[in-house]
Amino acid sequence: MKIIPPSYEILDALDRRGLAERIEFSGRVCYKSEDKIDADSAIPFVRKMAEHGHNSVLEMGVVSLRLTGMDRALTAELHAARPRYLQIDAPAADTLLVTGSVRAFREMLLFHPDCRPVRAMAGFLAGRHPYFFDTILPPEGPAADPAIRVSKVPLEEIDGLPPELRLKHRHIAVKFIVNRAVTHEIVRHRPCSFLQESQRYCRYADDRFGGEVSFIKPMFFEEGTPEFSLWQRAMEETERIYLELLRTTTPQAARTVLPNSCKTELIVYANLQEWQHIFRLRTTRAAEPSMREVMIPLHEELQSRFPELALE
């Protein structure tokens, strides 16, 4: 049995990597298979996710595009095809700034294949990342529209946007290592994207987990107190029963005895506007104490970089 403190990590390095690498890193957290990542593993991984429709994984790749040559009719056409959580703004008369996940761009193409701006964006992305669109685009790709020009907006330019636009178009990924009670609350938020360590597939008796279950140290009980001793005894007994069940059954069956105190890894990906909403709810005195334990320092760290995250 292992007892560890809760923690978080802002995945800044992930922003500097390609879409396929970002998606693979996040997806492998679910199965704790990060050891399988190498120089050639990203594209086969994401191609498999796209082929099997694992859309939650494809939400972990977000890209911002600039569309120029957009008149009023084309803009209306795009808004009519707009999926949930896609961010669209018009920083200039004939220009749109569009930010969305790989899932959003795929679903727009699937459900609105005749929309000219959708075809233009899909064609641009397929030219750079064909593996996301192999199963939904013809070999020759979508018909090009010479009136629409598409380009990628680099992260540095997104960071330099006015605060009201940066709130909507700047996405941040955070990896939490917390107990299951905290993750149960975090995953209620929309429009975030989530990928979580899966107790259904992770077999904690295996060597890669040290043959033991990890638990998050509860903030409610001080070490050395009778309450902490009771909690520790309960976790030790739970681990013993879980490991015994694994001798004759599967991880998805054995996990039914695991408690909220179990350590889990969760990646949360959202734009700054949604992070602001999360902090507004999860840092107040009314919030769950274990949630405040990670959200208050996270808010302070992100607000130092993005002042628009200040709470009113």
C-alpha positions in Angstrom: 0.0 0.0 0.0 1.3 3.4 -0.9 0.0 6.8 0.4 0.8 9.9 -1.7 -0.2 13.6 -1.5 -2.5 15.1 -4.1 -0.9 17.2 -6.8 -1.4 18.8 -10.2 0.8 19.6 -13.2 0.1 22.2 -15.9 1.1 20.4 -19.1 2.8 23.3 -20.8 5.3 21.0 -22.6 2.3 19.2 -24.2 1.3 22.5 -25.9 4.6 22.5 -27.7 4.1 19.1 -29.3 2.2 18.0 -32.4 -1.5 17.1 -32.3 -0.8 13.4 -32.6 1.7 13.4 -29.7 -0.6 15.4 -27.5 -3.4 13.0 -28.1 -1.3 9.9 -27.6 0.2 11.2 -24.3 -3.2 12.0 -22.9 -4.9 8.8 -24.1 -2.2 6.6 -22.6 -2.9 8.0 -19.1 -6.2 6.0 -19.2 -4.4 2.7 -19.4 -1.1 3.8 -17.8 0.7 2.7 -20.9 3.1 5.7 -21.2 6.0 3.2 -21.4 4.8 2.4 -24.9 5.4 5.9 -26.2 8.3 6.2 -28.6 9.3 8.2 -31.6 7.0 6.3 -33.9 4.0 5.4 -31.7 1.9 8.6 -31.9 0.4 8.3 -35.4 -0.6 4.6 -35.2 -2.2 5.4 -31.8 -4.3 8.3 -33.0 -5.2 6.5 -36.2 -6.6 3.7 -34.1 -8.5 6.1 -31.9 -10.1 7.8 -35.0 -11.0 4.4 -36.6 -12.7 3.1 -33.5 -14.5 6.4 -32.7 -12.8 7.1 -29.4 -13.9 10.7 -29.5 -13.0 11.6 -26.0 -9.3 11.0 -26.8 -9.5 13.1 -29.9 -10.8 16.0 -27.9 -7.2 16.3 -26.4 -5.9 17.8 -29.7 -7.0 21.4 -30.1 -6.0 23.7 -33.0 -6.7 27.3 -33.9 -7.3 28.2 -37.6 -7.6 31.5 -39.4 -10.0 31.7 -42.3 -9.7 34.6 -44.6 -12.0 35.5 -47.6 -15.0 34.9 -45.4 -18.0 36.9 -46.5 -21.3 37.1 -44.7 -22.8 34.1 -46.5 -19.8 31.9 -45.8 -19.8 32.9 -42.1 -23.5 32.1 -41.8 -22.8 28.8 -43.4 -20.1 27.9 -40.9 -22.2 29.0 -37.9 -25.0 26.7 -39.1 -22.6 23.8 -39.0 -21.0 24.7 -35.8 -20.7 21.9 -33.3 -20.8 22.3 -29.5 -17.8 24.0 -27.9 -16.3 25.3 -31.1 -15.0 28.9 -30.6 -15.6 31.3 -33.5 -14.7 35.0 -33.5 -14.3 37.6 -36.2 -11.1 39.7 -35.5 -11.4 41.4 -38.9 -14.1 42.0 -41.6 -13.3 39.0 -43.8 -11.5 36.9 -41.2 -12.6 34.3 -38.7 -10.6 32.8 -35.8 -11.8 29.2 -35.2 -10.6 27.0 -32.4 -11.7 23.5 -31.8 -10.6 19.9 -31.1 -9.9 17.2 -33.7 -13.2 15.7 -32.7 -15.1 19.0 -33.5 -13.5 19.3 -36.9 -14.2 15.6 -37.7 -17.9 15.9 -36.6 -18.4 19.0 -38.6 -17.2 17.2 -41.7 -19.3 14.1 -40.9 -22.5 16.0 -40.4 -22.1 18.9 -42.7 -19.9 17.7 -45.6 -21.4 20.3 -48.0 -20.5 23.3 -45.9 -17.7 25.2 -47.8 -15.8 26.5 -44.7 -16.0 23.0 -43.1 -14.5 21.4 -46.3 -11.8 24.1 -46.4 -10.7 23.5 -42.8 -10.9 19.7 -43.1 -8.9 19.8 -46.3 -6.2 22.0 -44.6 -6.0 19.7 -41.5 -6.1 16.5 -43.6 -3.1 17.8 -45.6 -1.1 18.1 -42.4 -2.7 15.2 -40.4 -4.3 12.7 -42.8 -4.6 10.0 -40.2 -7.5 11.9 -38.5 -9.6 11.9 -41.6 -8.7 8.6 -43.4 -12.1 7.0 -42.7 -14.3 10.0 -43.6 -12.6 11.7 -46.5 -12.4 10.5 -50.1 -8.8 9.7 -51.3 -8.7 13.0 -53.3 -9.8 15.0 -50.3 -12.6 17.6 -50.1 -13.3 19.9 -53.0 -11.3 23.0 -52.5 -12.9 26.5 -52.4 -10.5 29.1 -53.8 -12.3 31.9 -52.0 -11.4 30.5 -48.5 -7.8 30.6 -47.3 -6.9 28.6 -44.2 -3.8 28.8 -42.0 -2.8 27.6 -38.6 -2.6 30.2 -35.8 0.5 29.5 -33.6 0.2 29.3 -29.9 2.4 32.4 -29.5 -0.2 34.4 -31.4 -3.0 33.0 -29.3 -1.2 34.1 -26.2 -0.9 37.6 -27.6 -4.7 38.0 -28.2 -6.7 40.6 -26.3 -7.9 39.0 -23.0 -11.5 38.6 -24.1 -10.4 36.5 -27.1 -7.6 34.7 -25.2 -10.2 33.5 -22.7 -12.0 31.6 -25.4 -9.2 30.4 -27.7 -6.4 29.6 -25.2 -6.7 26.0 -23.9 -4.8 24.6 -20.9 -4.3 21.0 -20.0 -3.8 20.1 -16.3 -2.9 16.6 -15.0 -4.4 16.0 -11.5 -3.3 13.2 -9.2 -6.1 13.1 -6.7 -8.6 10.8 -5.1 -11.8 9.6 -6.8 -14.1 11.8 -4.8 -12.4 14.8 -6.4 -12.5 13.5 -9.9 -16.2 12.6 -9.5 -16.8 16.4 -9.1 -14.4 17.7 -11.7 -15.8 15.6 -14.5 -19.2 17.3 -14.1 -17.9 20.4 -15.7 -18.6 21.3 -19.3 -17.2 22.1 -21.8 -14.1 20.4 -20.6 -12.4 17.3 -22.0 -11.4 14.6 -19.6 -9.2 11.4 -19.7 -8.9 9.4 -16.5 -6.9 6.5 -15.3 -9.1 3.4 -15.8 -9.5 1.0 -12.9 -11.3 -1.2 -15.3 -8.0 -1.9 -17.2 -5.3 -1.1 -14.7 -4.3 -4.2 -12.7 -2.6 -2.8 -9.6 -1.2 -6.3 -8.7 1.2 -5.9 -11.7 4.8 -5.0 -11.4 4.4 -1.6 -13.1 2.2 -0.6 -10.2 4.6 -2.1 -7.6 2.0 -4.8 -6.9 0.1 -2.4 -4.6 -2.7 0.1 -4.6 -2.0 3.8 -4.1 -4.2 6.0 -2.0 -4.3 9.8 -1.6 -3.5 11.1 1.8 -6.7 12.5 3.3 -6.5 16.1 4.3 -9.1 15.5 7.0 -7.0 13.4 9.3 -3.5 14.2 10.7 -1.0 11.4 10.8 -0.7 9.8 14.2 -4.3 10.5 15.2 -6.9 7.8 15.9 -8.9 8.9 12.8 -5.9 8.5 10.5 -5.1 5.1 11.9 -8.7 4.0 11.3 -8.5 5.3 7.7 -5.2 3.5 7.1 -6.5 0.2 8.5 -9.5 0.5 6.2 -7.3 1.1 3.1 -4.9 -1.8 4.1 -7.9 -4.2 4.3 -9.3 -2.9 1.0 -6.0 -3.5 -0.7 -5.8 -7.0 0.7 -9.3 -7.9 -0.5 -8.7 -6.3 -3.9 -5.5 -8.2 -4.5 -7.1 -11.4 -3.4 -10.0 -10.9 -5.8 -7.5 -10.4 -8.7 -6.4 -14.0 -8.2 -9.7 -15.3 -9.6 -11.3 -12.4 -11.4 -10.7 -9.4 -13.6 -9.7 -5.8 -12.7 -13.1 -4.5 -13.7 -14.7 -6.9 -11.2 -12.1 -6.4 -8.4 -12.3 -2.6 -8.6 -15.8 -2.7 -7.1 -14.2 -2.8 -3.7 -11.9 0.2 -4.2 -12.9 3.4 -2.3 -12.9 7.1 -3.1 -9.5 7.4 -1.5 -7.9 5.6 -4.4 -5.3 7.6 -6.3 -6.3 8.4 -9.9 -4.7 10.5 -12.7 -7.0 12.8 -14.6 -6.2 15.2 -17.5 -8.5 18.1 -17.8 -8.4 20.2 -21.0 -10.4 23.4 -21.3 -10.1 27.0 -22.5 -9.4 29.8 -20.0 -13.0 30.8 -19.8 -14.0 27.4 -18.5 -11.1 27.3 -16.1 -12.3 30.6 -14.7 -15.8 29.1 -14.2 -14.2 26.0 -12.5 -12.2 28.2 -10.1 -15.2 30.4 -9.3 -17.0 27.2 -8.1 -14.2 25.1 -6.7 -12.1 27.6 -4.7 -14.8 29.1 -2.4 -15.3 28.1 1.2 -18.4 26.1 0.1 -16.3 23.9 -2.1 -15.2 20.4 -1.1 -12.0 20.8 1.0 -10.0 18.2 -1.0 -10.9 20.1 -4.2 -9.8 23.4 -2.7 -6.5 21.8 -1.8 -5.5 21.5 -5.5 -7.7 24.2 -7.1 -6.6 27.2 -5.0 -2.9 26.9 -5.8 -3.7 26.0 -9.4 -5.8 29.1 -9.8 -3.0 31.3 -8.2 -0.4 29.8 -10.6 -2.5 30.3 -13.7 -3.7 33.7 -12.8 -0.1 34.9 -12.5 0.2 34.0 -16.2 -3.3 35.0 -17.4 -4.6 37.9 -15.3 -8.0 37.6 -16.9 -8.5 34.6 -14.7 -9.1 36.8 -11.7 -12.4 36.1 -10.0 -14.9 38.9 -9.5 
